[in-house]
Amino acid sequence: MQESFIHYLWQFQYFDKKDLKTTNGESLSVFQTGSLNTDAGPDFSSAKVKIDSMDWMGSVEMHTKSSGWYDHGHDSDPAYEKVVLHVVWVHDKPVTRNDGTELPTLELQHRVDPGLIENYKRLVENSSVIPCEKLFPEVSEITKLSMLDRSLMQRLETKAAQVSQLLESTQNDWEEVTYQLMARNFGFKINYDPFFQLANAIPRKILLKHADSLRDIEALLFGQGGFLDYGIKDEYFKDLQQEYKALASKYGLENQKLRKEDWKFLRLRPANFPTIRIAQFSALFFRNRSLFAKLMEATQIKDITKLFDVNTSEYWHTHYRFGRKTARSISGMGEESVHNIIINTIAPLLVAYGKAQDDQNLIDRAVDFLQKTPAEKNKITKTWASMNLQPRQAFDSQALIELNNNFCLKRRCLDCNIGIDILKPAKT
């Protein structure tokens, strides 16, 4: 038995309350279950119960066994001194407070419908990726939509928290944070890490000193990325190589340089080669040196798209890699790439800044952008589509990814509106 199931039973009072008594035989009435606490401390706060003739208001703590009180060290934690009721599945040991009095305990194992227990086990222990796959059609659309809304906001808040952590490491420099996040996103899934390392190896403040020269920006980024360490008979390559040597010496960059081998080309379409992405990132910085400010000013999707409509240097119109010319002209960033950046960088950045500034409009704008961006297509969204839940917008696909990763895979059915609805006992 998991504690989450006991939380569920208590929160919705899904147990027999007839002649309710504590393990010591005291009569028990529940007036308020309290609020579920997701932080440290007792499981429910502000509960109101009556034990014999005495009304109590305080916290409620839960364990599968009452001995868990000691196993978890609650007997020495001041945060648990206001617990007024201990709810357990099995009462295996009396629990006493610091003053020597016994903590009132409610044992549930003989008060729960066996059918509810069986349904719970069947739901969380089946082998399907989505535990409720077979029962999903029975869930109301309102319940599904409410869980999608909740999942989306949880995903945005998690990503925003990651942005805030990065902000602390940059001394609250939002432009530097945006520069690093954008660089990481330009690596997309395959070159995510080396691109982020590159942004850390070449701080934005160095690029700003050369913001008027696309050639210098390219030399710094390609050189620090380890792409200029080879002998290629190409005038453009030699020019960048020479420029990088001078700049690397000036700024002491050699010790932080990446290796060409750190980057992945295998099984990538040429348009996604890291060389092309670095060229595009260079052009983006050259065109928008104060990118954070421009992103915060952008109120429409078209404003975002315009920011990424940049031209690389002429060399990259006909090359995917140094020294290898292609017959066809190479276009700029595609719509799918821009959509990926809106989803994974711009929306979380808006939410993080909105929370920092206590500006709900920025958070609403992030949600609006996701509602106007096409849904992602991946293994997770295809699974949901097979269950007749077809994502239409990035709002939906991001919510479904969160639902899959942090609820379904972890079997957190009792924390999910859909799981709670499925397990709801039939009315008698």
C-alpha positions in Angstrom: 0.0 0.0 0.0 1.3 3.4 -0.9 0.9 6.6 1.2 -0.5 8.4 -1.9 -3.5 6.0 -1.7 -4.0 6.9 1.9 -3.8 10.6 1.0 -6.5 9.9 -1.7 -8.7 8.1 0.8 -8.5 10.9 3.3 -8.8 13.8 0.9 -12.0 12.4 -0.6 -13.2 10.5 2.5 -13.5 7.2 0.6 -13.8 5.0 3.7 -16.5 3.8 6.0 -17.2 6.6 8.5 -19.9 4.7 10.4 -19.1 4.5 14.1 -15.7 6.1 13.4 -13.2 5.6 16.2 -9.5 6.0 16.9 -7.4 3.0 17.7 -7.9 3.8 21.4 -11.7 3.6 21.0 -12.3 7.4 21.1 -15.2 8.6 18.8 -14.0 10.5 15.8 -15.8 13.0 13.5 -14.2 14.7 10.5 -15.4 18.3 9.8 -12.5 19.4 7.5 -10.0 17.2 5.8 -7.6 20.1 5.5 -5.4 21.1 2.5 -2.9 18.7 0.9 0.7 19.9 1.6 3.1 19.4 -1.3 6.1 20.9 0.7 7.9 19.7 3.7 5.9 19.1 6.9 2.7 17.2 7.7 0.6 15.8 4.8 -2.5 17.9 5.4 -2.8 21.3 7.1 -5.8 23.2 8.7 -7.9 20.0 9.3 -10.7 20.1 11.8 -11.8 17.0 13.7 -13.7 16.1 16.8 -12.2 13.4 19.2 -14.7 12.4 21.9 -16.0 15.8 23.1 -13.0 17.9 22.0 -12.7 19.9 18.8 -9.2 20.0 17.3 -7.8 22.0 14.4 -4.3 21.3 13.1 -2.4 19.0 10.8 -3.0 15.4 9.8 0.0 13.0 9.0 -0.3 9.7 7.1 1.8 6.5 6.9 1.2 3.0 5.7 2.2 1.8 9.2 2.0 4.0 12.4 5.6 3.1 13.1 6.5 5.2 10.1 6.2 8.2 12.5 9.4 7.1 14.1 11.0 5.8 10.9 10.7 9.2 9.4 12.0 11.1 12.4 8.7 13.0 13.1 9.1 12.5 16.8 12.0 14.9 16.9 10.8 17.4 14.3 9.0 20.5 15.7 7.0 20.8 12.5 4.9 17.8 13.5 4.0 19.0 17.0 0.7 20.4 15.7 -0.5 17.1 14.3 -3.9 16.3 15.7 -4.6 13.0 13.9 -2.4 10.2 12.6 -4.1 8.3 9.7 -2.5 4.9 8.8 -3.3 1.8 6.9 -2.1 -0.5 9.6 -1.7 0.4 13.3 1.4 -1.6 14.4 2.7 0.7 17.1 1.4 3.4 19.4 2.8 6.9 18.8 3.4 9.4 21.6 3.9 13.1 21.6 6.8 14.8 23.3 4.6 15.4 26.4 4.0 11.6 26.7 0.4 11.6 25.5 -0.6 9.2 22.8 -1.3 10.7 19.3 -4.9 9.8 18.2 -4.7 7.3 15.3 -7.2 6.3 12.7 -6.6 2.9 11.1 -8.2 2.5 7.6 -7.4 -1.1 6.4 -10.8 -2.5 7.5 -12.8 0.6 6.4 -12.1 0.7 2.7 -14.2 -1.1 0.0 -12.1 -4.0 -1.3 -13.3 -3.2 -4.8 -11.7 0.3 -4.6 -8.4 -1.3 -3.5 -8.6 -3.8 -6.4 -9.4 -1.0 -8.9 -6.4 1.0 -7.6 -4.0 -1.9 -7.9 -5.3 -2.7 -11.4 -4.7 0.8 -12.5 -1.2 1.4 -11.2 0.2 -2.1 -11.7 -0.8 -2.7 -15.3 1.9 -2.8 -18.0 0.5 -0.1 -20.3 2.5 3.1 -20.8 -0.7 5.0 -20.0 -2.1 3.2 -17.0 -5.7 4.3 -17.7 -5.6 3.6 -21.5 -8.5 1.1 -21.5 -10.6 3.2 -19.2 -9.7 6.6 -20.8 -12.8 6.7 -23.1 -15.1 6.7 -20.0 -13.6 9.9 -18.6 -15.4 13.2 -19.3 -14.0 15.7 -21.6 -14.1 18.4 -18.9 -11.9 16.2 -16.6 -9.4 15.6 -19.4 -9.2 19.3 -20.3 -8.8 20.4 -16.7 -5.9 18.0 -16.3 -4.3 19.3 -19.5 -4.5 22.8 -18.2 -3.0 21.8 -14.9 -0.2 19.8 -16.6 0.7 22.6 -19.0 1.0 25.1 -16.2 3.1 22.6 -14.1 5.4 22.1 -17.1 5.8 25.9 -17.6 6.5 26.5 -13.9 9.1 23.7 -13.9 10.9 25.2 -16.9 10.6 28.7 -15.4 12.2 27.4 -12.2 15.2 26.2 -14.3 15.4 29.6 -15.9 15.5 31.2 -12.5 18.3 28.9 -11.4 20.3 30.0 -14.4 19.5 33.6 -13.6 21.2 33.2 -10.2 24.4 31.9 -11.8 24.5 35.0 -14.1 24.1 37.6 -11.4 20.5 38.3 -12.5 21.5 39.2 -16.1 18.4 38.4 -18.2 20.2 39.1 -21.4 22.9 36.6 -20.6 20.3 34.1 -19.5 18.5 34.5 -22.8 21.7 34.2 -24.7 22.6 30.9 -23.0 19.1 29.5 -23.2 18.9 30.4 -26.9 22.2 28.8 -27.6 21.2 25.6 -25.9 18.0 25.5 -27.9 19.9 26.0 -31.1 21.6 22.7 -30.4 18.1 21.2 -30.3 18.0 17.6 -28.9 21.2 16.2 -30.4 23.7 19.1 -29.8 21.9 20.6 -26.7 24.8 20.1 -24.3 27.8 21.3 -26.5 25.8 24.4 -27.6 25.2 25.3 -24.0 28.9 24.7 -23.2 29.8 27.0 -26.1 27.6 29.8 -24.7 29.4 29.4 -21.4 32.8 29.4 -23.0 32.0 32.6 -24.9 30.1 34.9 -22.6 27.7 37.4 -24.2 29.8 40.3 -23.0 32.7 39.2 -25.3 30.5 38.9 -28.3 29.0 42.4 -27.5 32.5 43.9 -28.1 32.3 42.6 -31.6 28.6 43.0 -32.3 29.2 45.1 -35.4 31.1 42.3 -37.1 29.4 39.1 -38.2 32.9 37.8 -39.2 34.2 38.3 -35.6 31.2 36.7 -34.1 31.5 33.6 -36.4 35.3 33.4 -35.7 34.7 33.4 -31.9 31.8 30.8 -32.0 33.3 28.5 -34.6 36.8 28.8 -33.0 35.6 28.2 -29.5 33.5 25.3 -30.7 36.7 23.6 -32.0 35.8 23.8 -35.7 38.8 25.9 -36.7 41.5 23.5 -35.4 42.0 21.8 -38.8 43.8 22.6 -42.0 41.2 23.3 -44.6 42.1 24.9 -47.9 39.3 27.4 -47.9 39.7 31.2 -47.8 36.7 31.8 -45.6 38.0 29.1 -43.1 41.5 30.5 -43.1 40.2 34.0 -42.5 38.1 32.8 -39.5 41.0 30.7 -38.2 43.4 33.7 -38.2 40.9 36.0 -36.6 40.0 33.5 -33.9 43.7 33.0 -33.0 44.0 36.7 -32.4 40.8 37.0 -30.4 41.5 33.8 -28.4 44.8 35.2 -27.3 43.3 38.5 -26.4 40.5 37.1 -24.2 42.4 34.0 -22.9 39.9 31.5 -24.5 42.1 28.5 -25.4 41.6 26.6 -22.2 37.7 26.6 -22.5 37.6 25.5 -26.1 35.4 22.5 -27.1 36.6 19.8 -29.5 35.0 19.2 -32.9 34.4 15.6 -31.7 32.0 17.0 -29.0 29.5 17.8 -31.8 27.2 15.3 -33.4 26.5 15.1 -37.2 25.5 11.5 -37.5 21.9 10.9 -38.6 21.2 14.6 -38.7 19.7 16.3 -41.8 22.3 18.7 -43.2 20.0 21.6 -42.3 20.5 20.6 -38.6 24.3 20.2 -38.7 25.9 22.1 -35.8 27.9 24.2 -38.3 24.7 25.5 -39.9 23.2 26.2 -36.5 26.2 28.1 -35.3 26.1 30.2 -38.4 22.4 30.9 -37.8 23.0 31.7 -34.1 25.8 34.1 -35.1 23.5 35.9 -37.5 20.8 36.0 -34.8 23.2 37.7 -32.3 24.5 40.0 -35.0 21.0 41.1 -35.8 19.5 41.1 -32.3 22.2 41.9 -29.7 19.6 42.7 -27.0 17.4 39.7 -27.7 15.8 39.5 -24.3 14.5 43.0 -24.6 13.1 42.3 -28.1 11.4 39.1 -26.9 9.7 40.9 -24.1 8.4 43.5 -26.5 7.0 40.8 -28.9 3.3 40.5 -28.4 2.4 38.4 -31.5 3.8 35.2 -33.0 4.7 37.2 -36.1 6.9 39.4 -34.0 8.8 36.3 -32.9 9.1 34.9 -36.4 10.5 38.1 -37.7 13.3 38.1 -35.1 14.5 34.7 -36.5 14.3 35.7 -40.1 18.0 36.4 -40.3 20.5 35.8 -43.1 23.7 33.9 -42.4 27.0 35.0 -44.1 27.1 34.2 -47.8 29.4 31.2 -47.3 26.7 29.3 -45.4 24.3 29.7 -48.3 26.2 27.1 -50.2 28.0 25.0 -47.4 26.8 22.7 -44.7 30.3 22.1 -43.4 33.6 23.8 -43.9 35.2 23.0 -47.3 32.2 21.1 -48.7 30.2 23.1 -51.2 26.6 22.1 -52.0 25.0 22.7 -55.4 21.7 23.9 -53.9 21.1 27.1 -51.9 20.6 26.7 -48.2 17.6 28.4 -46.7 17.3 30.0 -43.3 15.7 28.6 -40.2 12.6 26.7 -40.9 9.2 27.2 -39.2 9.6 24.0 -37.2 12.8 25.2 -35.7 11.3 28.5 -34.7 8.3 26.7 -33.2 10.7 24.6 -31.2 12.3 27.7 -29.8 9.0 29.3 -28.9 8.0 26.2 -27.0 11.3 25.4 -25.2 12.9 28.8 -24.7 10.6 31.8 -25.2 7.5 30.5 -23.3 9.5 29.5 -20.2 11.5 32.7 -20.3 8.2 34.8 -20.4 6.8 32.8 -17.5 10.0 33.1 -15.4 10.2 36.9 -16.0 6.5 37.3 -15.4 6.8 35.6 -12.0 9.9 37.6 -11.2 8.1 40.9 -12.0 4.7 39.7 -10.7 3.3 40.4 -14.2 0.5 38.0 -15.1 0.3 39.5 -18.6 3.7 37.9 -19.5 2.5 34.5 -18.3 -0.7 34.8 -20.3 1.3 35.8 -23.3 3.4 32.6 -23.0 0.2 30.5 -22.9 -1.1 32.5 -25.9 2.0 31.7 -27.9 1.7 28.0 -27.2 -2.0 28.1 -28.2 -0.9 29.6 -31.5 2.0 27.3 -32.2 1.4 23.9 -33.9 1.6 20.8 -31.8 4.8 18.8 -31.6 4.8 15.3 -33.3 6.7 12.7 -31.3 6.2 9.2 -29.8 4.4 10.6 -26.8 1.9 12.7 -28.7 1.3 9.7 -31.1 0.4 7.5 -28.1 -2.2 10.0 -26.9 -3.5 10.4 -30.4 -4.1 6.7 -30.6 -6.3 7.2 -27.5 -8.3 9.7 -29.4 -6.7 12.7 -27.7 -5.1 14.5 -30.7 -3.1 17.6 -29.8 -3.9 20.5 -31.9 -1.5 23.1 -30.5 1.8 23.2 -28.6 -0.4 24.0 -25.5 -1.8 20.5 -25.9 1.4 18.6 -26.8 3.4 20.2 -24.0 0.6 19.3 -21.5 0.5 15.7 -22.8 4.3 15.4 -22.5 4.1 16.5 -18.9 1.2 14.2 -18.2 3.1 11.3 -19.7 6.5 12.0 -18.0 5.5 13.1 -14.6 2.2 11.3 -14.0 1.7 8.3 -16.2 5.3 6.9 -16.2 5.6 7.5 -12.4 2.1 5.9 -11.8 1.0 9.1 -10.0 -2.7 8.3 -10.9 -3.9 9.6 -7.5 -2.4 13.0 -8.2 -4.1 13.1 -11.6 -7.6 14.4 -12.2 -8.2 11.6 -14.7 -7.0 8.9 -12.3 -9.1 10.3 -9.5 -12.2 10.4 -11.7 -11.6 6.7 -12.8 -11.2 5.5 -9.3 -14.2 7.4 -7.9 -16.5 4.9 -6.2 -19.9 4.3 -7.7 -22.7 6.0 -5.9 -24.9 3.7 -4.0 
